[in-house]
Amino acid sequence: MASILLIDDDLNLSNLLAEYLRGQGHLVYVCNDGQKGLHAFFNQKPEIIILDVTMPVKDGWETLRQIRDLSQTPVIMLTARSDESDILRGFSLGADDYVSKPFSFAQLGARLHAVLSRTGSAVVLDDVLEAGDLKVDLISKHVTRSGEIIPLTPTELKLLVALMRHPKEVISAEDLVREVWGPQYKEEIGFVRRYIWHLRQKIEIDPEKPCYIHNERGFGYRFEVA
């Protein structure tokens, strides 16, 4: 799984593509112009960016230029332009790949995997996640604390994995809803609070003084071994 920032002013395409990528197990942040995209880039620190060229406020070229001033985060340019001069311009500014519209989502998914692989951030789902005395075996779906199995529901397990894959990062309730339940539940952020409570009852030694899942009031939740 990778954290992906999708910056494109085509709302219909963005929503469909984001839903497809989340279905592949990725965490996806969506912005509809370059300025908002830069703010999300600084705040979310994604592993890869999918960036449209033609956008209001700040176009893809300027957005890419500012990203490259600070980071080598992989960037795939996504645009209706297919002229060789535009492709060369994208690469000269530091783009890692270039996909022309129209395209299939499977095609973009393959490009995404290829870019991550060659930049050293391959999309590989680890078999085991460990933090402190907590261990999650993603093959057997077993969660243990100090070797003792903790029974979790599929949703609780998915929520725990979503948090553990981003240690020490604050993840908003909205992002957790999208990743764990899907975009159709975007208004149901109360799901997160309820499931976090249930999850703490199971994995924490003292749920009132959690040592794994921490609240960042007004921002979201953070997984870190206290």
C-alpha positions as CSV (number, residue, x, y, z in Angstrom):
1,M,0.0,0.0,0.0
2,A,1.2,3.5,-0.8
3,S,-0.1,6.9,0.3
4,I,-1.0,8.8,-2.9
5,L,-1.8,12.5,-3.5
6,L,-4.0,12.9,-6.6
7,I,-4.2,16.5,-7.9
8,D,-6.6,17.0,-10.8
9,D,-9.4,19.5,-11.4
10,D,-11.6,16.9,-13.2
11,L,-13.9,16.0,-10.2
12,N,-15.5,13.1,-11.9
13,L,-12.2,11.5,-12.9
14,S,-10.6,12.2,-9.6
15,N,-13.4,10.6,-7.6
16,L,-13.5,7.5,-9.8
17,L,-9.7,7.1,-9.9
18,A,-9.4,7.6,-6.1
19,E,-12.0,5.0,-5.5
20,Y,-10.2,2.5,-7.8
21,L,-6.8,3.2,-6.0
22,R,-8.4,2.8,-2.6
23,G,-9.8,-0.5,-3.8
24,Q,-6.2,-1.5,-4.5
25,G,-5.3,-0.8,-0.9
26,H,-3.8,2.6,-1.2
27,L,-4.4,5.7,1.0
28,V,-5.5,8.5,-1.4
29,Y,-5.7,12.2,-0.8
30,V,-7.5,14.3,-3.5
31,C,-7.1,17.9,-4.3
32,N,-8.6,19.8,-7.3
33,D,-6.0,22.6,-7.8
34,G,-2.3,23.0,-7.5
35,Q,-2.3,25.4,-4.6
36,K,-4.4,23.0,-2.4
37,G,-2.3,20.2,-3.7
38,L,0.9,21.8,-2.4
39,H,-0.7,22.3,1.0
40,A,-1.7,18.6,1.1
41,F,1.7,17.6,0.0
42,F,3.3,19.4,2.9
43,N,0.8,18.2,5.4
44,Q,0.3,14.5,4.3
45,K,3.8,13.7,2.9
46,P,2.5,11.2,0.4
47,E,4.7,8.5,-1.1
48,I,3.8,9.4,-4.7
49,I,1.9,12.1,-6.5
50,I,-0.4,11.9,-9.5
51,L,-0.5,15.4,-11.0
52,D,-2.6,16.9,-13.8
53,V,-1.0,19.6,-15.9
54,T,-4.0,21.9,-16.8
55,M,-5.6,23.2,-13.6
56,P,-6.8,26.6,-12.2
57,V,-5.0,28.7,-9.6
58,K,-1.7,26.9,-10.1
59,D,-1.0,24.6,-13.0
60,G,0.8,21.3,-12.9
61,W,4.1,22.6,-14.2
62,E,4.4,25.2,-11.4
63,T,3.2,22.7,-8.9
64,L,5.8,20.2,-9.9
65,R,8.5,22.8,-9.9
66,Q,7.7,23.8,-6.3
67,I,7.5,20.1,-5.2
68,R,11.0,19.5,-6.8
69,D,12.4,22.4,-4.9
70,L,11.9,20.5,-1.7
71,S,11.4,16.8,-2.4
72,Q,12.2,13.9,-4.6
73,T,8.7,12.3,-4.0
74,P,7.8,10.4,-7.2
75,V,5.4,12.3,-9.5
76,I,3.3,10.9,-12.4
77,M,2.0,13.6,-14.7
78,L,-1.6,13.0,-15.8
79,T,-2.9,15.1,-18.7
80,A,-4.8,15.2,-22.0
81,R,-1.6,16.6,-23.6
82,S,0.4,14.0,-25.5
83,D,2.9,16.2,-27.5
84,E,6.5,15.1,-27.2
85,S,7.5,18.6,-26.2
86,D,5.1,18.5,-23.2
87,I,6.4,15.1,-22.2
88,L,10.0,16.3,-22.3
89,R,9.1,19.4,-20.3
90,G,7.6,17.2,-17.6
91,F,10.6,15.0,-17.4
92,S,13.0,18.0,-17.4
93,L,11.1,19.4,-14.4
94,G,11.5,16.1,-12.6
95,A,8.4,14.0,-13.4
96,D,8.9,10.3,-13.0
97,D,6.3,9.2,-15.6
98,Y,3.7,10.7,-17.9
99,V,0.3,9.2,-18.6
100,S,-1.9,10.7,-21.3
101,K,-5.7,10.8,-21.2
102,P,-7.8,8.8,-21.9
103,F,-6.3,5.9,-20.1
104,S,-7.4,2.8,-18.2
105,F,-7.2,2.7,-14.5
106,A,-5.3,-0.6,-14.7
107,Q,-2.8,1.1,-17.0
108,L,-2.2,3.8,-14.4
109,G,-2.0,1.3,-11.6
110,A,0.7,-0.5,-13.5
111,R,2.6,2.7,-14.0
112,L,2.2,3.6,-10.3
113,H,3.7,0.3,-9.3
114,A,6.5,0.6,-11.7
115,V,7.4,4.1,-10.5
116,L,7.4,3.1,-6.9
117,S,9.5,0.1,-7.6
118,R,12.2,1.9,-9.4
119,T,12.3,4.7,-6.8
120,G,12.8,2.4,-4.0
121,S,9.3,2.5,-2.6
122,A,7.7,-0.5,-4.1
123,V,4.1,-1.3,-3.2
124,V,4.6,-4.4,-1.1
125,L,2.2,-5.4,1.5
126,D,4.3,-6.6,4.4
127,D,3.4,-10.0,5.8
128,V,3.9,-8.9,9.4
129,L,3.5,-5.5,11.2
130,E,5.1,-5.1,14.6
131,A,5.1,-2.3,17.2
132,G,6.2,-2.9,20.8
133,D,4.6,-6.2,21.9
134,L,1.9,-5.9,19.3
135,K,2.1,-8.1,16.2
136,V,-0.2,-8.3,13.2
137,D,0.2,-11.3,10.8
138,L,-1.5,-10.2,7.6
139,I,-1.4,-13.7,6.1
140,S,-3.2,-15.5,9.0
141,K,-5.1,-12.4,10.1
142,H,-3.9,-13.0,13.6
143,V,-3.2,-10.1,16.0
144,T,-1.1,-10.9,19.1
145,R,0.1,-9.0,22.2
146,S,3.0,-10.5,24.0
147,G,2.2,-13.7,22.1
148,E,-1.4,-13.9,23.1
149,I,-4.0,-13.8,20.3
150,I,-6.4,-10.9,20.3
151,P,-9.6,-11.6,18.3
152,L,-10.5,-8.7,16.1
153,T,-13.4,-8.3,13.6
154,P,-12.4,-7.7,10.0
155,T,-13.2,-4.0,10.3
156,E,-11.2,-3.6,13.5
157,L,-8.2,-5.4,11.8
158,K,-8.4,-3.1,8.8
159,L,-8.5,-0.1,11.0
160,L,-5.5,-1.2,13.0
161,V,-3.5,-2.0,9.9
162,A,-4.4,1.5,8.4
163,L,-3.0,3.1,11.6
164,M,0.1,0.9,11.9
165,R,1.1,1.5,8.3
166,H,1.6,5.2,9.2
167,P,3.4,5.1,12.5
168,K,3.7,8.5,14.3
169,E,1.6,10.2,11.6
170,V,-1.7,11.9,12.5
171,I,-4.5,10.5,10.3
172,S,-7.8,12.3,10.2
173,A,-11.1,10.6,10.8
174,E,-12.1,11.4,7.2
175,D,-9.1,9.7,5.8
176,L,-9.6,6.6,8.0
177,V,-13.2,6.4,6.9
178,R,-12.2,6.5,3.2
179,E,-9.5,4.0,3.6
180,V,-11.3,1.5,5.9
181,W,-14.9,1.8,4.9
182,G,-14.8,3.5,1.5
183,P,-15.7,6.8,0.0
184,Q,-19.5,6.1,0.1
185,Y,-19.2,6.5,3.9
186,K,-17.5,9.8,3.8
187,E,-20.2,11.5,6.0
188,E,-20.0,8.7,8.6
189,I,-16.9,9.8,10.5
190,G,-18.6,8.7,13.7
191,F,-17.7,5.2,12.6
192,V,-14.0,5.9,13.4
193,R,-14.6,7.1,17.0
194,R,-16.7,4.1,17.8
195,Y,-14.3,1.6,16.2
196,I,-11.3,3.2,17.8
197,W,-13.0,2.8,21.2
198,H,-13.7,-0.9,20.5
199,L,-10.2,-1.5,19.2
200,R,-8.7,0.1,22.3
201,Q,-10.7,-2.2,24.5
202,K,-9.0,-5.2,22.8
203,I,-5.4,-4.2,22.2
204,E,-4.7,-1.8,25.0
205,I,-3.7,-3.0,28.5
206,D,-5.5,0.1,29.9
207,P,-7.9,1.6,27.3
208,E,-8.1,4.8,29.5
209,K,-4.4,5.3,29.1
210,P,-3.6,4.0,25.6
211,C,-0.1,3.1,24.7
212,Y,-0.8,2.5,21.0
213,I,-3.6,4.6,19.6
214,H,-3.5,8.2,20.6
215,N,-6.0,11.0,20.0
216,E,-4.8,14.3,18.5
217,R,-7.8,16.4,19.4
218,G,-9.2,18.2,16.5
219,F,-6.9,16.5,14.0
220,G,-7.3,12.7,14.2
221,Y,-5.5,9.6,15.5
222,R,-1.8,8.6,15.7
223,F,-0.3,5.1,16.2
224,E,2.8,5.2,18.3
225,V,4.2,3.0,21.1
226,A,4.2,5.0,24.2
